[in-house]
Amino acid sequence: MILETTIIVIYSVALLLIFMYALAQLNLLFNYLSSKKETDSCEKFDLSNPNEIPYVTIQLPVYNEMYVMDRLLDNIAEIDYPKDKLEIQVLDDSTDETIESTKAHVEKIQATGIDIKHITRVDRTGFKAGALKAGLKTAKGDFIAIFDSDFLPKKDWLKRTVPYFKDSQIGVVQTRWGHINRNYSILTKIQAFALDAHFTLEQVGRNSKGHFINFNGTAGIWRKTCILDAGNWEGDTLTEDLDLSYRAQLKNWKFKYLEDVETPAELPVVISAARSQQFRWNKGGAENFKKMRWRVIKSKNIPTKTKVHGLLHLLNSTMFLNILIVGVLSIPMLYIKNEYVVNSI
């Protein structure tokens, strides 16, 4: 009897979580559809006025990126923004020969008059979070744009994102990921489909109603004071971007998601790379649920609906486990049901 009761309880809890998650996704769909009828009235900087152009630092956290470093640096050097208001930090934690080739490439770009620095560390404490935090100490910009090595922002990227920071409450502007190799294989098509769902239905659906969204680790720009006010980068989870995002929004900073600004990127083309990426995202999500759940629940300045969406957002990674549990336990549940019917007769 104890075993049967345990199975029923675990099965029911898993089924309930799946049901709640499905309802939340349905709500996000309605939010997304209603957002299409709204007009953006957000005030913006007038970048044609030199007095309104803020100083921006672009951070490029990289690690042993042999095959994409030249492409990344050449692309970032083409960003259209006043040179006297732009700084580029190459946060290079590489341990292979690319550290020398990157240094040489950076010096070549420096010769064109662009303020770009090659920053290395003695140790990789905190990994990506540690590199971003170290770079922030010397960053000149009031706003910090971040790009991973496989991202290729368009020339007008800063001019389409920076203006939204005229609203002093906005701490982050996040853009939608594009996929330059979407049609490379079945694997890349599946990844593109899943990411497109996240960057449309989920991000827009949450952001349009003021629910928590997350900076996606790249292709976004932070207000420097927001990072510092939220406690700066921390490397105690695998998804430091999600961690800082929640800490910032718990401090009442607003996030702005721009669906119409696409930042092209390259998807993993082999199973091992995609599996590694998914493992990091799912484990990091679980770590952040463990770290942030009570802060979200106890927060007095967050509406109940936003708390529910936030908790389910942090629990995203458990949905795969819940589906597995329901699938596996459906067999003993069928047995228990038949036994109950027989005994009742």
N, C-alpha and C positions, 0 to 999 in steps of 0.2 A: 504493500500500500504506500509506503514512504517513497519508493522508487517511482511509482506511478504518479504520485502527487508532485514530485520534483520535476518529472518530465512535463507534466501539464503546465506547471508554473513557468518553467523556462521557455516552453513553446509559446505560451500566451504572452509573456513579456516581449519576446522577440517579434511576435506577430503585431503586438500593440505598437512597438517602436516603428515597424515598417509602415503601419497604417498612419501614424502621426506624421512620419516623414513624407508619405504620399500626399497627405492633406496640406502640409506646408508647401510642397512643390506645386500643388494645384493653386494655392493662394498666390505663390510667386508668379504663376502663369497669368492670373487675373491682374496682378500688379503690373506685369510687363505690358499686357495689352492696354491697360488704362493709361500707362505712361506714354504711349504713342500718341495720345490725344492731347498731351500737355505740351506747352511751349516753354522753352528754357528762358527764364527771366533773370538768370544769374548776372550780376554786374561783373565787368571785366576790365582789366588794365587796357589802356590804349597804347599799344606798343609803337604807334607812330609818333608818340610823344616821348622824347628821350628821358624825360623826368619820371616816367612811369615804368621804365624798363628795369626790372630787378636783376640782381646778380644771381647767376645760376652756376652750380657746380654739377658736372656730370661724373658719376662714379661708375667705373667698369670693374667689378670684382671678377678676377679670372684665376684659373688654376690649371696649368698644363694644357692649354688650349692651342696645340700646335697647328691644327688645320684651319682654324678660323680667326686667329689673331690679326693677321694682315687685313682680312676683309672687314673685321670689326673696327679697327683703327682708321682705315681709309674711309669707312662709312661715317663714323662719328666726326671725323675732320671736316666733313661736308655739311654738317649741321648749320643751318642759316640762323645766326644770332650774332648780335654785336660782339666782336672779339674782346672789347674792353669790359664786357659784362659776362664773360664766359670762362670757366675753368674746367679742365678735364683731368680727372684723377684715374690713372690706371692702377688699380689695387691688385698688384701681382703677387700671389702666394705660390707661384709655380716652383717646382722642385726639379724640373728638367731643363733641357737646353733652350727652351723657349724664352726663358728669362732674359737671355742675352739678345736674342733676335727681337724681342719686344722692346728692350731698351734702345736698340739701334733704330727701330721704326719710330719710337716716340721722339727721339732726337731729330729724326728727319722731319717730322711734323712740326716740332718746335721751331725749326729753321724757317717755317712759313709764317711765323708770327703768332701761332696759336698757343695759348697758355695751357700746356699739357704736361703732366708730371707722371713719372714712373715711380710708384711707391711700393716698396717691398718691406717684409717683416722678418725678424730673426726667427720667430716661431709662428705657427698657425693657430694660436689660441683663439677659440671661438669660431674658427673656420670663416665662412662668409660673413656672419654677424660680426666677428672680431675684426675682419678687414674693413667693413663698412664703418664700424665704430672708430677704428684707428684713423681712417681717412677723414672722418667728420671733425676730428680735433683740429685739423689744419685747413678745412674747407672754407673758402672765401664766400661762397654763395649763401644767400638767404633761403634758396630752394635747391634741393638735392634730387637730381634725376638719376635713376639707376637702370642700367641695362646689363643683362647677362651676355655672355660671349656669342650666343647664337641669334641675337636680335639685331635687326637692321632698321632703326628708325628712319623715317623719311626726313628730308631736309627741313621741312616746315614744322617738325614735331614740337619743338619748344614754343613756337609762335601760336600753336593751336592748344597748348596745355597751360602755359604760364599765366595767360590772362585771367583764368578763373580764380587765381589766388588774391584777387582784389578783395574778395570776401574774406575778412580776417579770421573767420571761423573754420575755413576749409584748411585741413591739414594735409590732405593727399588728393592728387588727381591721378586716377588709374585709367589706362587705355586698353582697348581690346587687342588681343593677340591675333595676328594673321598667320598663315601657314604657307611658306614659299614652296614646300615640297608635299603639299596635301595629297597629290595624285601619284606619289612615288610608288606606293604599294597599298595593299589592304590594311596593313598595320597603321600606316600614316593616315589613311582615310578614317579609320575607327577613332584614332586619337583626335583628329581634327573635329569629328562629329561631337565627341564628348566635350572637348574644350569649347566648341562653339555654343553648346548648350549652357555651359557654365558662364561664359562671357556675355550671353544674351539674357536668357530666362533668369538665371540666379543673380548675377551681378546687378542687372537693371531692375529686376523684381524686388530685390532687397533695398537697393539704393533709392528707388523712387518713393518708398514709404519710410525712409529714415532708419531702416533696419541695418544691422552691422554687416559690412562687407569686408573683404580683406584686400590689402595690397598684395599683388601676386608675385612679389619678389623681383619684378623687373617690369620695364615698360610703363613706369609710373614715376611720379615726382612728389617729393615730400617737402613740406615747410620745415626748415631746420629747427625752429623753436618747438614744433609739434613733436619731433623725434626726442628732443631733450626733455620736454615736459612729460612725455609718456614713459621716461625712464631709460631712453637710449636702447640701442640694439643689445639683445641678450642671446647667448649661444647655448642655452640649456634645453632647446628643443630643435628638432630637425627642420622645422618651418618657422624660422625667426621672423619671417614676414607676417604670418598669421598672428603670431604672438604680439608683435609691436602694434599691429592693426587694432587688435582688441584692447590693448592697454591705452591706445590713443583715443578710441571711441568711448571707452569708459571715462575718459577725462573730458568728454563732450566735444571733441574735435569732429568736424564733419568731413566725410569723404565724398568726392565727386567722381562719378564714373562716366567716361566718354565713350559711348558705343560707336560713334561715328569716326573716331580716330583709331585707325588700325596700325599696329606696329608689327611688321612682318618678322617671322622667326622660323627657325628650322626645327622640325619635329624629329625625335629619335627614329632611326630607320632600322634598327635591329632590336629584337625582342629583349636582349639583356639590358640595353640602355633604357628601354621603356619600362621594364620591370623594376629597375633600380630607381627610376624617377617615381613610379607609382608607390613603391615601398616607402620612399622618403616622404611623399605627400601624405600617405595614410598613417604612417607611424607618427609623423609630426602633428597631424590632426589629433590623434589620440593623446599625444603628450600635451597638446594645448588644451584639450578638454579637461585633462587632469589638473592642469595649472590654472585654468581660467574659470572653471565652472562655478566655484563659490563666489568669485568676484562678480560674475554676471548675475547670479541669483540674488546676492545681497545688495547689489547696486540700487540706490534709492532714486536715481535720476533717469532710470530706463523703464519705459512702458512694459507691461507684462508680455504683450505680443512680441515685442522686440527681443525680450529675454528668451521666449520660446523658440523664435527663429534662430537666435544666436546659439542656443544649446544644441538644437538640431543641426545647425551648420557645423559646429565643432564635432558632432557625432557622425558626420558624413561617412567617415572611414569605417564605422561599425555596421553600416547597412549591409555590406558584403557578408560580414560575419552573421548577422541576423538572418539573412536569406539562406545561408548555409545551414544554420541551426534549424530553421523551419523545414528545409528540405530533408535533412537527416532525421529529425524527430517526427516527421509526418508518418513514417512507417510504424514506430512504436505507438504513436497516437491512434493510428488505425486499429492496431491490436487492442489497445485499451478501450476504444470505443466499442469494438465487437464483444469484448469480455463483459463490458457493462451492460450491453443489450441482452446477452445470453443470461447473465445473472439476474437481470430484472425480470426476465420471463420465468 
